[in-house]
Amino acid sequence: MTDPGLAMTADAGRPSVRGSAPDLFDKFQPLIDQRAALLSTGLTDPFNLVMEKVESPTVAICNGKRTILLGTYNYMGMTFDPDVIAAGKQALDEFGSGTTGSRVLNGTYQGHRECEDALRDFYGMNGAMVFSTGYQANLGIISTLAGKDDYVILDIDSHASIYDGCGLGNAQIVAFRHNDVEALEKRLKRLPAEAGKLVVLEGVYSMLGDTAPLKEMVAISKAHGAMVLVDEAHSMGFIGEHGRGVAEAQGVIDHVDFIIGTFSKSVGTVGGFCVSNHPKFEILRLVCRPYVFTASLPPSVVATAATSIRKLMSDTGKREHLLANSRRLHGGLKSLGFQLGTEEPQSAIIAVIMPDLERGAAMWEALLHEGLYVNLARPPATPQGMTLLRCSLCAEHSEAQVGDILAMFEAAGKRVGVI
Ligand SMILES: Cc1ncc(COP(=O)(O)O)c(C=O)c1O
């Protein structure tokens, strides 16, 4: 084994001692210490849970115990849909396990085209590009569209993939206060009128589950000559008349230039996409590095995605059931005395605010013992340094399960002392 104090010199190619060179892991020491302190209390690692068996979109076996899933973003419960599964199996048999290639080389199969057709039909838009993840869709579209002399104007609470898209590109980045229409306008006013501008918004912000005032924000962006991109990862399939998201619900979808989405939530598989009516949209396939320089999704994945998207186009009552369950859970948690991320339920995400990381982690574990899985979220992913227990409902949760969830929150909350 190499001595960690040794490094190779460029000229001799032999190890020499560089005693003062830091271990590149030193910067993670505060996190390593914080994690060690938490785990030394005997706490189950909240970021290392293994699901030994998944029985349905709402139930899994974790640590040998039957557990209700309330932190999966599997909003429409499509992961076990029989048609979706059959489509995946057929594609696996007919096209093999993977494409082994980029979309622009050997990685575009009939299934990728069909998946993009399904997205065009779902959103009623002319252009659709499927990426290998939603993360890569944001990375690719933002970094490619906004060039050196352009500006990206984004909400300060934007998802990491939006920030990383800015990081990969060369544009100037201007952030504004979360969901603050006036702050957005102020920033836009200060920018040179002749500069290219991309305003990046999210329909639902996933940490607190709040929706954006897109109606006002899109109008202001357009008035300042900006193009608008909306990430609808957490609204697809159940918000808006056709399930197209918050931009549709607020009547501004026709003024949005790009919608970004993911297959890893309502669609129930993995992958990402961008849809647009821009007449030159197709050129992005040749210049967008996170689209070009990576392998495309396996045939089974695009087949499951296309089938799922087409099924999500018709409302079978699942949308209303999901939103009704969200209202029930929100109201129930509020009356138990928990502090929530929004006053009223605005989406299928309900964030329970914890006083600190220690009690958040203890509460997460107490819920797991009760038989409930939620997401523990902490800084830097969360706004204002909050520790959150993020709950996301699924259209397959029954009313009885919501009742059980509330009883588990009550028992765990009392035991940990947060209510
Ligand atoms: C708002 C938002 N955008 C993009 C993504 C990335 O999606 P994917 O899981 O497909 O990479 C996520 C995932 O958490 C998200 O919450």
The ligand as a MOL file (V3000), in Angstrom:
LIG
                    3D

  0  0  0     0  0            999 V3000
M  V30 BEGIN CTAB
M  V30 COUNTS 16 16 0 0 0
M  V30 BEGIN ATOM
M  V30 1 C -36.3320 19.7460 -9.0080 0
M  V30 2 C -35.5380 18.5840 -9.4840 0
M  V30 3 N -34.9580 18.6360 -10.6800 0
M  V30 4 C -34.2140 17.6170 -11.1400 0
M  V30 5 C -34.0100 16.4810 -10.3970 0
M  V30 6 C -33.1390 15.3750 -10.9330 0
M  V30 7 O -33.8970 14.2860 -11.3390 0
M  V30 8 P -33.2610 12.8480 -11.5700 0
M  V30 9 O -33.5440 12.0360 -10.3670 0
M  V30 10 O -33.9630 12.3320 -12.7710 0
M  V30 11 O -31.8100 13.0330 -11.8220 0
M  V30 12 C -34.6050 16.3730 -9.1560 0
M  V30 13 C -34.3930 15.1570 -8.3540 0
M  V30 14 O -34.3840 15.0900 -7.1890 0
M  V30 15 C -35.3690 17.4580 -8.6680 0
M  V30 16 O -35.9240 17.4150 -7.4600 0
M  V30 END ATOM
M  V30 BEGIN BOND
M  V30 1 1 1 2
M  V30 2 1 2 3
M  V30 3 2 2 15
M  V30 4 2 3 4
M  V30 5 1 4 5
M  V30 6 1 5 6
M  V30 7 2 5 12
M  V30 8 1 6 7
M  V30 9 1 7 8
M  V30 10 2 8 9
M  V30 11 1 8 10
M  V30 12 1 8 11
M  V30 13 1 12 13
M  V30 14 1 12 15
M  V30 15 2 13 14
M  V30 16 1 15 16
M  V30 END BOND
M  V30 END CTAB
M  END
